Amino acid sequence: MIVLAGVPSIMQAMLDQVGPKLKTGIHMLSETVRADARESDISSQLAEIVKANPGVAIGSHPFFDPQHGPNTSLVLRASDPQKLQRARRAVEDMLQRVQGVQSSSA
C-alpha cells in the first residue's frame, strides 16, 4: 500500500518516486458510445451483444440529458483491440436498428 499526499505538487513528486516500482497489469482499452436511447429500450439487444463478445466488458450507464431526456452511455472495455472494435460495431449497428424502429413508430 502506498499513501500519497493530497497536495498535487507533493503527490506528483511522491508518485515519480514510487511509479517505476509499481507492477502493471494488462493494458485495457476503453470506448464510450452514447446510445441516444433509454437503457430499457436496448437492454435485451445489449445482453445478446455481451453474450456474443466474450472478452469485452460492456457497462450500461443511464443518465438524464436536460435537452433530450433519458439517455444511456455504453462503455466497452477489452484488452484486445480487434475484439473491442467488433463489439463496438455490433453496438452501433444495434443502436441504428433501435433508432430506426423508434423513428418509424413516432
Buried (B, 14 or more C-beta within 10 A) or exposed (E): EEEEEEEEEEEEEBEEEEEEEEEEEEEEBEBEBEBBBBBEBBEEBBEEBBEEBEEBBBEBEEEEEEEEEEBBBBEBBBEEEEBBBBBBEBBEEBBEEBBEEEEEEE
